[in-house]
C-alpha cells in the first residue's frame, strides 16, 4: 500500500489539471499518448495507478511517469508533487503547463536520478536549485519552443555538482549566455557522459574539440547552432560515438577523412554544413553506418558503399554521374536536386522495403521501372522534373501504401493506368507537364483520400463527366486540368461535390502541411509540393498548406455558363460583396492587375492573389472560354503559405526541425 499523504498529494496533483488530447499530439512519433491520471480513483492503492512506481518495501512513491498524459494547466510553484520526497524518477514530458516557470522546488527532490520536463511548455529561466540534484543520471529539459533559458552560473554549478550524469538533453533551450570556455566544463563528465544533445541552443564561439573526443560519449548532437564554430579532428579521432549530428553548423572545405575512424558510428548527419568537393570513399569503411545525411552541401561526387544504409539523403548537392543504387534494406532514399544522368537501374527493384523514394530534379532518362510502384511499404514516389520517357507503370498492386505520386514534368506518354484506382490511400497525384493522351480519368473519383489532382499541360481531351459514384473526389482541394483539350461544359457534377473545398476550416489545422515524418538524425520530413499558375506565371508551392484550395480550368475549350454553384465554394473578398474574415489578408496593391482578354470569350489569368502577413491566398480559374457572358469576378482567400519560388528555383525535400529521434 502506498503512503497516505503521497496518495493525497497525487490526487491533488491530478485534479489541478484538465485533460486535452491535443497537447500530447507530438508524442505519437515516440510513444502513444493517453490520459494516465484518468484511471486514478479514490480508494485504490496508488501504487497500482498508471504511471506510479512504489518501493516494494517502504511503499513510498519512487517513480512517476506522466509523459504524454494530456495534462493541461498551470503548474503551481508549490505543487503537491513536491511532497513526494522519495522520488527517484520523474517524467512529465509532452504535456502543456501553459508557460509556467520551472519551480525551484524541483531542486528539493534530492533523490532524483532521472528528470524529464521536455516539451511541456515550461518557460523562463531554469532555476539554479536544479544544480542541487547531485544524483542525477539523466536530465532532459528540451523546450522545443525556445521558452527556457540557461544562465551561465546555473550551468557551471550543474556540471560541477552532477558528476554521474550520463544523459544531458537541452535542445531548444536558450544557452546563448554560456561561453565556449564554460562548455569545456563538460570534460568533468568525461567518464560518465554518454549522451549530449544541445541542438538549437544559440551556442556561439569556438568550441574545444576535446568535447568531440569524450571517452564514453556515444551520442552527440550540436546541430542548428549557426554561430558555433566546431573544428573536427584531422586525425586520430578515436571515439565510441554511435550518433553524430552536426547539421547546420558552418564548416568549409571537404569532409575530413577522420570521420572514417568512428568505427561504431550508426548515424551521421552533416546536413547544410557548407562542405564541398568529394564525398570521401573512406566513409564506406563505416560498416555499422545505417543513416547518412549529407544533403544541402556543395558536394560534387560520391563513391559510397550503400550496402548497410537504411537512410540516405544526398539531396541538394552538385552530384553528377549515374544514380547511386540503394541497399536492399533501404527505407528512405533521397537524391533529388542534383545532376545525376542516365536511367533508373533495375537494381532499384531489390530495395523493396523503401518508404520514401525521391529522385526528382535530376537529368534522368529512360523508362520508369515497373517495380517502383509495386513496393509494399512505399508512401512517396517522387520522380518529377527529369526526362523520363515511356508510360507510367501499369502494375499498381491492390493494397499498396502509396500516398504521393509525382510524375510531373517528364516526357511520359500513353494513357493513365487503370491500376491507379488501387491506390486507395493516395493523397497527391501529379502527372502534369507530360505528353499523356487520354480522356478524363473519372474512375479516380472513388479515391476518397485524394486531395491534389494535377493533369495540367498534357493532351487530355473530351468532356469531363462523372462516373456517378456516391462521393466523387470527396477530399479534393487542388484540381488543375489546365492546358489540355477538354471541351463541353464545366463539370458541374464535380464542383457541387467538392466537399474538401467547401468545408475547409481555416482554424482546424493551424499551420499544418501535407507531409510525412521520418525520424532520422535530423528529425526531418518529406513535404509535398505542387505547381500552380497565378497571373500567368507558374509558381511552386514548396509546401502545401492543408487549407490551401485552388481550381484551374484554364486554356481548354470549355463553353457555356459559369455554374452558379461555384458560389458554394465559400467565395469571399473584393470585388464580391461578401467580405473575408479580418485575418484572411488584404487586397493586393494597385500594381497587381487582372487582365481581360477582349477576344472570343474571356481570359483571366488569376482571379485573385491577395497578400497579408506574407501569406498567399486565392482561387485560379483562368482562360475559361464562354460563349454567353463573362463571369462574375470570383475570389476566395485561403490561409496559405508564403511563395518560395526563389529558393534554389526547384523543389526539395523540405525539412522540419524535430526534437529527437
C-alpha positions in Angstrom: 0.0 0.0 0.0 1.2 3.5 -0.8 1.7 6.1 1.9 -1.5 8.0 2.6 -0.1 11.5 2.3 1.5 10.6 -1.0 -1.8 9.2 -2.1 -3.5 12.5 -1.3 -0.7 14.5 -2.9 -1.1 12.6 -6.2 -4.9 13.0 -6.2 -4.5 16.8 -5.6 -1.9 16.9 -8.4 -4.3 15.1 -10.8 -7.1 17.5 -10.0 -5.0 20.6 -10.6 -5.0 19.9 -14.4 -7.5 19.3 -17.1 -7.1 16.7 -19.9 -6.7 17.7 -23.5 -5.5 15.1 -26.0 -4.1 17.7 -28.5 -1.4 18.8 -26.1 0.3 15.5 -26.3 -0.1 15.0 -30.1 3.6 15.1 -30.8 4.2 12.0 -28.7 2.9 9.8 -31.5 6.4 9.6 -33.1 7.9 8.3 -29.8 5.1 6.6 -27.8 1.4 6.5 -27.6 -0.4 9.2 -25.6 -3.3 8.6 -23.3 -4.6 10.2 -20.0 -2.8 8.1 -17.4 -4.4 10.1 -14.5 -7.9 9.3 -15.7 -7.6 5.9 -14.1 -6.6 7.3 -10.7 -9.6 6.6 -8.5 -10.3 7.1 -4.8 -10.0 4.1 -2.6 -7.5 2.3 -4.8 -3.8 1.7 -3.9 -1.9 4.5 -5.6 0.9 2.0 -6.2 -1.3 0.4 -8.7 -2.1 3.6 -10.6 -0.9 4.0 -14.1 2.5 5.8 -14.2 3.2 5.3 -10.5 6.0 3.1 -9.1 6.4 2.4 -5.4 9.3 1.0 -3.4 8.4 -2.7 -2.7 9.5 -2.4 0.9 8.7 1.1 2.2 5.7 1.8 -0.1 7.0 5.3 -0.9 6.4 6.6 -4.4 9.8 6.4 -6.2 8.8 6.8 -9.8 6.2 8.9 -11.6 5.9 8.8 -15.4 3.1 11.1 -16.7 4.7 11.7 -20.0 2.2 12.1 -22.9 -0.7 12.2 -20.4 -2.7 15.1 -21.9 -2.2 17.3 -18.8 -3.0 20.9 -19.4 -2.9 23.9 -17.0 -0.7 26.0 -14.8 2.0 24.2 -12.8 1.8 25.7 -9.3 5.2 26.5 -7.8 4.1 24.8 -4.6 2.6 21.8 -6.3 1.8 18.8 -4.1 4.1 16.7 -6.3 7.0 18.1 -4.3 5.7 16.2 -1.3 6.9 13.0 -3.0 10.3 13.4 -1.4 11.5 9.9 -2.2 11.1 10.3 -6.0 13.9 8.8 -8.0 12.4 9.2 -11.5 10.1 11.9 -12.7 8.9 12.3 -16.3 6.4 15.0 -17.2 7.3 15.3 -20.9 4.9 16.2 -23.7 2.2 17.9 -21.6 1.2 21.6 -21.6 1.9 23.5 -18.5 0.9 26.8 -20.1 4.1 28.7 -19.9 4.6 28.0 -16.2 8.1 28.6 -14.7 10.1 25.6 -13.5 9.7 25.7 -9.8 12.8 25.9 -7.7 11.3 23.2 -5.5 12.3 20.6 -8.2 15.8 21.2 -6.7 14.5 19.8 -3.3 13.8 16.4 -4.8 17.4 15.4 -4.0 16.9 11.7 -4.5 16.1 12.2 -8.2 18.3 10.3 -10.7 16.1 10.9 -13.8 14.2 14.1 -14.5 12.4 14.8 -17.8 10.4 18.0 -18.2 10.8 18.2 -22.0 8.3 19.7 -24.4 5.8 20.6 -21.7 5.5 24.3 -22.3 7.6 25.4 -19.3 9.2 28.9 -19.7 11.6 31.3 -18.1 14.9 30.8 -16.5 15.9 27.3 -15.4 16.2 27.7 -11.5 19.7 27.5 -10.0 18.5 24.9 -7.5 18.4 22.3 -10.3 22.1 22.1 -9.7 21.5 20.6 -6.3 20.3 17.4 -7.8 23.6 15.8 -7.4 22.4 12.2 -8.0 21.1 12.9 -11.5 22.0 10.4 -14.1 19.6 11.8 -16.8 18.3 15.3 -17.3 16.1 16.4 -20.2 14.8 20.0 -20.2 14.3 20.3 -24.0 11.8 23.1 -24.6 11.1 22.7 -28.3 9.7 26.2 -28.4 12.7 28.1 -27.0 10.9 29.3 -23.9 13.5 28.2 -21.4 16.9 29.8 -20.8 20.1 28.6 -19.0 22.2 31.1 -17.2 26.0 30.7 -17.1 26.2 30.3 -13.3 23.5 27.7 -13.2 25.2 25.8 -16.0 28.5 25.9 -14.2 27.1 24.7 -10.8 25.1 21.9 -12.5 28.1 20.5 -14.4 30.4 20.7 -11.3 27.8 19.1 -8.9 26.2 16.4 -11.1 29.2 14.2 -11.5 27.5 11.0 -12.5 25.4 12.5 -15.4 25.1 10.1 -18.3 22.5 11.9 -20.4 22.1 15.7 -20.9 19.5 16.9 -23.4 18.8 20.6 -23.6 17.5 21.0 -27.2 16.0 24.4 -27.9 16.9 25.8 -24.5 18.5 29.3 -24.9 22.1 28.9 -23.9 23.4 32.0 -25.7 24.8 33.5 -22.5 27.1 30.5 -22.0 30.7 31.0 -23.3 32.5 28.2 -25.1 35.0 28.1 -22.2 32.1 27.1 -19.9 31.3 24.2 -22.3 34.7 22.9 -21.5 33.4 22.0 -18.1 31.8 19.0 -19.7 35.2 17.4 -19.6 34.5 16.9 -15.9 31.9 14.4 -17.1 34.3 12.6 -19.4 34.0 9.3 -17.5 30.2 9.3 -17.3 28.6 11.3 -20.2 27.1 9.0 -22.8 24.5 11.4 -24.5 24.9 15.1 -25.1 22.3 16.9 -27.1 22.5 20.8 -27.4 20.5 21.2 -30.6 19.4 24.8 -31.5 20.6 26.4 -28.2 22.2 29.6 -29.5 25.7 28.5 -28.6 28.3 30.6 -30.2 32.1 30.9 -30.5 34.8 28.3 -30.8 34.1 25.0 -29.1 37.0 23.0 -27.8 37.4 19.8 -29.9 38.0 17.8 -26.7 34.2 17.5 -26.4 34.1 15.5 -29.6 36.5 13.0 -28.0 34.9 12.4 -24.7 35.9 8.8 -23.9 32.4 7.4 -23.3 30.3 9.7 -25.5 28.0 7.7 -27.8 25.5 10.3 -28.9 26.4 13.9 -29.7 24.0 16.5 -31.3 25.2 20.1 -31.7 23.1 20.9 -34.8 21.3 24.1 -35.7 23.8 26.3 -33.9 24.9 28.5 -36.8 27.2 30.7 -34.8 29.1 27.8 -33.2 32.5 27.1 -34.6 33.5 23.4 -34.4 36.8 22.0 -35.6 36.7 18.4 -36.5 39.8 16.4 -35.6 42.0 15.9 -38.6 43.4 12.6 -37.4 43.5 10.1 -34.6 39.8 10.6 -33.9 39.1 7.6 -31.7 35.6 7.6 -30.1 32.8 5.2 -29.3 30.3 7.7 -31.0 27.3 5.9 -32.5 25.3 9.1 -33.3 26.8 12.3 -34.6 24.6 15.3 -35.8 26.4 18.5 -36.7 23.8 19.8 -39.2 23.5 23.5 -39.9 27.0 24.2 -38.4 29.2 26.2 -40.9 32.3 24.2 -41.9 34.4 24.7 -45.0 36.4 22.5 -47.4 36.0 18.8 -47.8 34.5 16.3 -45.4 37.5 15.1 -43.3 38.7 11.5 -43.7 39.0 11.4 -39.9 35.3 10.6 -39.7 36.1 7.1 -41.0 37.8 6.3 -37.7 34.5 6.4 -35.9 34.0 2.6 -36.4 30.9 2.4 -34.1 29.0 5.1 -35.9 25.4 4.3 -36.9 24.1 7.7 -37.7 25.9 10.7 -39.3 24.1 13.9 -40.2 26.0 16.7 -41.9 23.0 18.4 -43.5 23.7 22.0 -44.7 27.3 22.3 -43.4 28.8 24.0 -46.5 31.1 21.1 -47.3 32.3 20.8 -50.8 34.2 18.5 -53.1 34.2 14.8 -52.9 32.4 12.5 -50.5 35.3 10.6 -49.1 35.3 7.0 -50.1 36.6 6.2 -46.7 33.1 6.7 -45.3 32.5 3.3 -46.8 34.6 1.8 -44.1 32.0 2.7 -41.6 30.4 -0.8 -41.7 28.0 0.0 -38.8 26.6 3.1 -40.5 22.8 2.9 -41.3 21.8 6.6 -41.6 23.7 9.2 -43.6 22.5 12.7 -44.3 24.8 14.9 -46.5 22.1 17.0 -48.1 22.3 20.7 -48.9 26.0 20.9 -49.3 28.1 21.6 -52.4 29.4 18.0 -52.9 30.3 17.2 -56.5 31.0 13.5 -56.5 30.4 10.4 -54.4 31.6 6.8 -54.4 30.0 5.3 -51.4 29.2 1.8 -50.5 25.4 1.6 -49.9 25.3 -1.9 -48.6 24.3 -1.1 -45.0 22.5 2.2 -45.4 18.9 2.3 -44.3 18.6 6.0 -44.7 20.4 8.1 -47.3 19.9 11.7 -48.2 22.2 13.3 -50.8 19.6 15.9 -51.9 20.6 19.4 -52.9 24.2 18.9 -53.9 26.0 19.1 -57.2 26.5 15.3 -57.6 27.0 14.0 -61.2 27.2 10.7 -63.0 24.9 7.7 -62.6 22.4 7.3 -59.8 23.8 5.5 -56.7 21.9 2.2 -56.0 20.1 1.9 -52.7 20.9 -1.1 -50.5 18.4 -3.9 -50.3 17.5 -2.8 -46.8 17.0 0.9 -47.6 13.8 2.6 -46.4 14.5 6.2 -47.3 16.5 7.1 -50.4 16.6 10.8 -51.3 18.9 12.1 -54.1 16.8 15.0 -55.5 18.2 18.3 -56.9 21.5 17.0 -58.2 22.8 16.4 -61.7 22.5 12.7 -62.0 22.1 11.3 -65.5 21.2 8.1 -67.2 18.4 5.6 -66.5 17.0 4.2 -63.3 18.7 0.9 -62.9 16.7 -2.3 -62.5 18.8 -2.9 -59.4 16.4 -0.5 -57.6 14.0 -3.4 -57.7 16.0 -5.1 -54.9 15.1 -2.2 -52.5 11.6 -3.5 -51.8 11.5 -2.0 -48.3 11.5 1.6 -49.5 9.1 4.0 -47.8 10.2 7.3 -49.5 12.0 7.4 -52.9 12.8 10.8 -54.2 14.8 11.0 -57.4 13.3 14.4 -58.6 15.0 17.3 -60.2 17.8 15.5 -61.9 18.5 14.7 -65.6 17.4 11.1 -65.6 16.3 9.5 -68.8 14.8 6.2 -69.9 11.6 4.5 -68.6 10.2 4.2 -65.1 10.9 0.7 -63.8 7.7 -1.2 -63.2 8.9 -2.4 -59.8 8.9 1.1 -58.3 5.1 1.2 -58.0 4.9 -2.3 -56.5 6.9 -1.8 -53.3 4.5 -2.8 -50.5 5.6 -0.1 -48.0 6.2 2.8 -50.4 4.4 6.0 -49.3 6.1 8.6 -51.6 7.4 8.2 -55.2 8.8 11.5 -56.5 10.2 11.4 -60.0 9.3 14.9 -61.1 11.4 17.2 -63.3 13.5 14.6 -65.1 13.4 13.5 -68.7 11.8 10.1 -68.2 10.1 8.6 -71.2 7.7 5.7 -71.9 4.5 5.2 -70.0 3.5 5.3 -66.3 3.8 1.8 -64.9 0.6 -0.1 -65.2 1.1 -2.5 -62.3 -0.1 -0.6 -59.2 -1.0 -3.5 -56.9 -4.0 -3.9 -54.7 -3.5 -2.9 -51.0 -0.5 -0.7 -51.8 0.6 2.1 -49.4 1.1 4.9 -51.8 0.1 8.4 -50.7 2.1 10.7 -53.0 2.9 10.2 -56.7 4.9 12.8 -58.6 5.4 12.0 -62.3 5.1 15.6 -63.5 7.5 17.5 -65.8 8.8 14.5 -67.7 8.2 13.1 -71.2 5.8 10.4 -70.3 3.2 9.3 -72.9 0.3 7.0 -73.3 -2.8 6.9 -71.0 -3.2 6.8 -67.3 -3.1 3.2 -66.0 -6.4 1.9 -64.6 -4.5 0.2 -61.8 -4.1 3.7 -60.2 -7.5 3.0 -58.9 -5.9 0.5 -56.5 -4.1 3.4 -54.7 -6.9 3.8 -52.1 -4.6 5.8 -49.7 -3.4 8.3 -52.4 -3.5 11.9 -51.4 -1.4 13.6 -54.2 -1.3 12.6 -57.9 0.6 15.0 -60.2 1.2 13.9 -63.8 1.3 17.5 -65.2 3.5 18.6 -68.0 3.9 15.4 -69.8 2.6 14.0 -73.1 -0.2 11.9 -71.8 -3.1 11.5 -74.2 -6.3 10.3 -72.6 -9.8 11.2 -71.6 -10.6 12.5 -68.1 -10.0 9.7 -65.6 -13.3 9.8 -63.8 -12.5 6.3 -62.5 -10.2 8.1 -60.0 -13.2 9.8 -58.3 -13.5 6.8 -55.9 -10.2 7.6 -54.3 -11.6 9.0 -51.0 -8.3 10.3 -49.7 -7.2 12.2 -52.9 -6.6 15.9 -52.1 -4.4 17.0 -55.0 -5.1 16.1 -58.7 -2.9 17.8 -61.3 -3.4 16.8 -65.0 -2.2 20.2 -66.5 -0.3 20.6 -69.7 -0.9 17.2 -71.3 -3.1 16.0 -74.2 -6.2 15.1 -72.2 -9.4 15.6 -74.3 -13.1 15.2 -74.3 -15.8 16.1 -71.8 -15.3 15.9 -68.1 -18.0 13.6 -66.9 -18.6 11.9 -63.6 -19.0 8.1 -63.3 -21.8 8.8 -60.9 -20.1 7.4 -57.8 -21.7 8.5 -54.5 -19.0 10.8 -53.2 -16.7 11.8 -56.1 -13.4 13.4 -55.1 -14.7 14.0 -51.6 -11.5 15.5 -50.2 -10.1 17.2 -53.3 -8.7 20.7 -52.6 -6.4 21.3 -55.6 -7.8 20.5 -59.0 -5.8 21.5 -62.1 -6.7 20.4 -65.6 -5.4 23.5 -67.4 -3.7 23.5 -70.8 -5.3 20.4 -72.2 -8.0 19.8 -74.8 -11.1 19.4 -72.6 -14.4 20.6 -74.1 -18.1 21.0 -73.3 -19.5 22.5 -70.1 -17.6 22.9 -66.9 -18.0 19.8 -64.7 -20.9 20.9 -62.5 -21.5 17.4 -61.1 -18.0 17.5 -59.7 -17.9 21.1 -58.5 -21.0 20.6 -56.3 -19.4 17.6 -54.7 -16.0 19.3 -53.9 -16.6 18.9 -50.1 -12.9 19.3 -49.5 -13.1 22.9 -50.8 -16.5 23.8 -49.3 -15.7 22.6 -45.8 -12.2 23.9 -45.3 -11.9 25.1 -41.8 -9.2 27.8 -41.7 -8.6 27.2 -38.0 -8.9 23.5 -37.8 -5.4 22.6 -38.6 -3.3 25.7 -37.8 -0.2 25.9 -39.9 -0.2 22.2 -40.9 1.2 20.9 -44.2 0.9 17.7 -46.2 4.0 15.8 -45.0 5.4 12.5 -43.9 7.7 12.4 -40.9 10.7 10.2 -40.7 12.8 10.2 -37.6 16.4 10.2 -38.9 19.3 12.1 -37.3 18.0 15.5 -38.2 14.4 14.6 -37.4 13.2 15.6 -40.9 10.2 15.2 -43.1 9.2 15.0 -46.7 6.7 17.7 -47.6 4.5 17.7 -50.7 4.8 20.4 -53.3 2.7 21.5 -56.3 3.0 23.9 -59.2 0.1 26.4 -59.5 -0.5 29.2 -62.0 -1.0 32.7 -60.7 -1.0 35.7 -63.0 0.1 33.6 -65.9 3.2 32.5 -64.0 4.0 29.1 -62.7 4.6 29.2 -59.0 5.8 26.4 -56.9 4.1 25.8 -53.6 7.0 24.1 -52.0 4.8 23.2 -49.1 1.0 22.6 -49.4 -0.9 24.0 -46.5 -3.9 21.8 -45.7 -6.3 24.7 -46.1 -5.0 25.9 -49.5 -7.5 25.3 -52.3 -7.4 26.0 -56.0 -9.3 25.3 -59.2 -7.7 25.7 -62.6 -9.7 25.0 -65.8 -7.7 27.5 -68.0 -6.6 27.0 -71.6 -9.1 24.4 -72.6 -12.2 24.5 -74.9 -15.0 24.7 -72.4 -18.2 26.5 -73.3 -21.4 27.6 -71.7 -22.0 29.5 -68.5 -20.0 29.6 -65.3 -22.0 27.3 -62.9 -23.7 29.4 -60.2 -22.9 26.7 -57.6 -19.3 27.8 -57.7 -20.5 30.3 -55.2 -20.9 27.3 -52.8 -17.1 27.1 -52.6 -17.2 29.8 -49.8 -16.0 32.6 -52.1 -15.3 35.9 -50.5 -13.4 39.2 -50.8 -13.1 42.1 -53.2 -14.8 42.5 -55.6 -17.6 40.4 -54.1 -19.9 42.0 -51.6 -19.1 39.2 -49.1 -16.1 40.3 -47.1 -13.5 37.8 -45.9 -12.6 37.4 -42.2 -10.2 40.1 -41.0 -7.3 37.7 -40.6 -7.6 36.4 -44.2 -5.5 39.1 -45.8 -5.8 42.3 -47.6 -6.4 43.1 -51.3 -3.3 43.2 -53.4 -1.6 46.6 -54.0 -2.7 48.7 -57.0 0.1 47.3 -59.2 -1.5 43.9 -59.1 -3.8 43.8 -62.1 -6.2 41.4 -63.6 -6.2 41.0 -67.4 -9.3 40.8 -69.5 -9.0 39.3 -73.0 -11.3 41.1 -75.4 -11.2 38.3 -77.9 -13.6 35.4 -78.2 -14.9 34.6 -74.7 -12.7 35.9 -71.9 -9.5 35.2 -70.1 -8.4 35.9 -66.6 -5.1 34.6 -65.7 -5.7 34.7 -62.0 -8.8 35.7 -60.2 -7.1 36.9 -57.1 -3.7 37.0 -55.5 -4.1 38.6 -52.1 -1.3 39.5 -49.7 -1.4 39.6 -46.0 1.3 38.8 -43.3 3.4 37.2 -46.0 0.7 34.7 -46.9 -0.8 33.7 -50.2 -4.5 33.4 -50.9 -6.5 32.8 -54.0 -8.5 30.8 -56.5 -7.4 30.2 -60.0 -9.9 30.0 -62.9 -8.3 31.3 -66.0 -9.0 31.3 -69.7 -12.4 29.7 -69.3 -14.0 30.2 -72.7 -17.6 31.2 -72.5 -19.9 31.9 -75.4 -22.7 33.5 -73.5 -21.4 36.0 -71.0 -18.4 37.0 -68.9 -18.2 35.6 -65.4 -18.7 37.3 -62.2 -15.4 38.1 -60.6 -14.7 35.4 -58.1 -12.2 35.4 -55.3 -11.7 33.2 -52.3 -9.0 33.7 -49.7 -7.4 30.8 -48.1 -5.0 30.8 -45.2 -1.9 29.9 -47.1 1.9 29.8 -47.1 4.5 32.2 -48.4 5.6 31.7 -52.0 9.1 30.3 -52.1 9.6 30.5 -55.9 13.1 31.9 -55.5 14.7 29.3 -53.2 17.0 27.3 -55.5 14.2 27.6 -58.1 13.4 23.9 -57.6 11.5 21.6 -55.4 13.3 20.0 -52.5 12.6 17.6 -49.7 11.7 20.1 -47.0 12.9 19.9 -43.5 11.1 20.4 -40.3 13.1 20.5 -37.1 12.1 17.8 -34.7 13.3 17.3 -31.2 14.9 14.0 -31.3 14.7 10.5 -32.8 
